[in-house]
């Protein structure tokens, strides 16, 4: 709305949704690194769940209640909301319980669908840990990961042709099951291989990023086909974990580490801010203003997101 000239880049901007295809396997990799052996032996499940709850729910409930306040304010001010039918007492309590990835309970704060899916992966992680225990050799772990990713990616793409909504309950279940478990199995293969680290992994990480960009360029512009790049996104997690050169250095710099610390909060606040700013300052109403004004409004939105995060 502010910069009509960038519309030819819409497809590349939409490619940002592949961040989820990095986040889910990253989560499976890290949770397995921290808890797989501990939970496989049946110990510490309650403590594990408490730590997971403490990690995701405070930020989640804060942003959810902020969104609820905006919805209430819009109702009082008689401002028409784009998805007014989603905001009901039933869906409110469903969101309180992190059930927004379930049928009939749309997320009040749209990015939160993935938090609901993530919570399901946390609760059922002992089952994943049991699966990992069966993988005892690097070759079998890599074969299992490859098969899981191929079948899961095919299922995601096929489902998308039936229901084009990328955050539908079925798609949410397919994405978390495919990508979280793949990340866990990649950790297992990496662990069995002795947690290798070398400069070659830096080259692989860089190559994967290039391949994803080229893949977006070559693929027909359908969001379902974008999911074909999910296996490469999962492999990127292992490449970054194993890097010891420029990629490792970049990921350890203070700005990137700080960005990592606030990334979950940034993910959860950005739509709340967007909803408020876009209603207070309609983007298209400023399309004809000076570049300074438009950049100022965009800057206001971005700075607000980062400050709140």
N, C-alpha and C positions, 0 to 999 in steps of 0.2 A: 504493500500500500504506500509506503514512504518512498520506495525506490523502484518504480515500474520498469526501469531499464535493466534490472537484474533478473527479470522473468525468464530469460533463456537459461539461467543457472538453476532454475527450480528443481530440476532432476538431481543435480549435484547436491543441492541443499537437502533434498529429501533423503539422499544417501546417508545423512547424519543419523537416520534411524538405525543404521547398522551398529551404532553404539551399543544397543541392547545385545546384538549378536557378539559383541566383545564382553559385555558385562556379565552375561549369564555363564559362559564358560570360565571367565576369570573367577567368578564367585565359586563355581564348582571346584576349580583348581585350588583356590585359597582355603576354602572350608575343608577340603580333603587333606591338604597340607597340615592344617591345624588339628583336625578332629578325627580323621578316618580310623587311625589305629586305636585311638582312645575309645571311640564308640563301637568299634568292631568287637571289642571285648566286653561290651555291655556296661561300661562305667561312665558316669558323669553326664547322662543324658539331660537330667533336669538342669544342671549347671550350664550345660551347653545351650539349652533353649533359653535360659534366662539371659545369657550373654547375647544371643542373637536378638532377643526381644529388646534388650537395652540398646542394641546397635541401631535398629531400624524404627522402633515404634515412637520414641519421643519426637524425632524430626517429622515422622509421618503424621502423628496426631496434631502437632502444632500447625502444619501446613493444611491439614484437613479442616481444622477448626477455623483457620484464617479464610479458607474458601467458603465455609459455611457462613461466616460473618459477611462476606461479600454477597453471597446469595441472598441473605436476609436483608442486607442494605438495599440490594437491587429491588427486592419485593416491596420494601417500604417506599422507595423512590419511583416505583413503577417503571423500572428499566427492563426492557425485554432482553432475556438471556437466550443465547443460541440453542442451548440444550435444556430448556426449562423443565421438560418432562422427566429429566433424570433426577431432579432434586425433590425427593419425597421422603416422608418419615421412614418408610421401609428401607429405602436405599441408604438413608442416613445411618441407621443402626447396622446395616450390612457393611458399610464402610468403616464404622467404628470397630467392627470385628475383623477387618482386613479380608472381606469376602468379595471384593470388587472384581476378581477374576472369575467369579461364578456367574452362571446365566441369570439374567434379570437384575443384576446389581451393578449398574454402571458406576464408574469412579467419579466422585465429585471433583477431585483433582486428577485430571486424566492420566498423568504419568504414573499414578499410583497403581495402575493395573499390574505393573511389573513387580511392585513391592508385594502385592498379594500373591503373585506367582512365586516370588522368591521365598516368601514365608512358607508356602507349601513345600518347596524344596528343602527348607530347613527342617520342617517337622518330619519329613519322610527320609531324612538323610541316613538314618541307620540302615535303611534298605539299600541305599547307594553304597554305603560302607561294606555291606555284606556282598554286594556285587564285586566291589574292588578286591575283596579278599580272595575271590576266585581267580583273579588275574595274577599269576605267579611268575610270568616271564615277560620280557620286553616285547617279544614278537607277538604273543597272544594279546597283550594289552593294546598294541598298535592295531592289530587286526580287528579287535573288538571295537576300538574307537572309530576306525574307518567305517566299519559296517554300520555302527550306530549313527554316525553322521550322515552316511549316504541314505539310509532308510528314513531317518528323521527329517532330513532336508527334503527328500522327495514327498514325504507326507505333508510338510508345511506348504510346499509349492502347490500340491494337489488341493489341499484344503482351501488355499487362497483363491483358487478358481471357483470354488463353491461359495465361499464367503469372503469377499474382498477386504473385510475389516481386519487390519493387522493385529488388533487388540481384542478380537472376539474371544469368548471363553475357550473355545476349541483351539484357536491359534495360540492363546496364552499357554495352554497346557502343553501343546506340541513344542513351542519354543523353549519353555523351561525344561521340559523332559529331555529334549534333544540336546540342548546346549549346556545346561548345568551338568548333566551326567557325562557328556562328552568331555567337559573340562575336568571332571573328577577322574575319568579314565586316562586323560592325558597326563594328569598329575601322577597316576600310578605308573604309567610307562616311563615318565621322567624320573620318578623315584627309583624304579627298578634299574634304570640305566645309570644310577649313581649321581643324579642331579647334575648332568653335564653342563659345562660353561665354556664358551670359546668365542672368538671373534666371528666365527662362521655363523653363529646365531644372530649376531648384529646384522650381517649381510642378509640373512633370511628374513629378519623382521622388516628391514628396509624393502626387500623384494616383495614381501606380502602386501605392504602398503601400496606399492606401485601397481601390483596386480589387481588390488581391489579398485583403485582409481581407474585403471584401464578396463577392468571388468564392467564398471558402471558405464563407461563410455561405449563399450561394445554391445552390452545387453539391450534388447528392446526395452523401452521405458515403461515397464510394468513393475509395480512394487513387489509382486509375487516373485518375479525372476531375480530381484535383488537378493532374495534369500539364498540363491545358489552360491552366494559369496560367503555364507555363514561358516562353512568348514575352514576357509582361509582365515576368517576372523578368530576362530578357535585356536588355530595353529599359531596365530600371532601372539597369543597369551604365553605359550611355551617358549617361543622365540625370545620374547622380552624377558622372561624369567631366566633364560639361559645366557643372555647377552652379557658380555664383559668389556665391551669397547664403547663406542660413541653412544649407542642406544642405552647401555647401562648408565653411562655418565649423565645423559639427558634426563633419564627417569629418576636420578638421584639428586638433581639440582633442587635448590630450595623452592623456587616458584612452582615446579612441577609437583613436588611433594606436598606443598601447601594446597595446590589445586586438587590433588588427590584427597586431601583431608576434607575439603569443602564440597567435593564433587557430588556426593549424595544430597547434601542440603541444596546445592545449586539446582540439581535435577528436580528436587521437590518444590522449590519456591518459584521456579521460572514461569510456570503457567499461572500461578496465583497472581504474580506481578503482571503478566501479560493480560490476564482477564481484567484487572483493575485499570491498567494504563490504556488498553485498547478501547475501553468504554469511556474513560475520561477524555482521551484524545484520539478520536477516530483517525486511524492511519491515513485513509484515503482523503480525508479532509485537508491533509497537509501536503499532499503529493505535489501541489503547485507552488509551495513555498520555497524559499531559498534553501540552498544546500546546507547552509549553516544551521538553519532552523530544523531541518529534517535530521541532520546528524546529531543535533542537540537532543532531539526527542529520543532517537535511538540510543544515544549515550546515557540519557536519563534512565531508560529501561534497563540497560545492561549494568550500570553502576548500582541501581537499586537491587537487582538480582544478586550481585556479588556481595554487597554490603549485608543483605539479609542472610545470605548463605554463610 
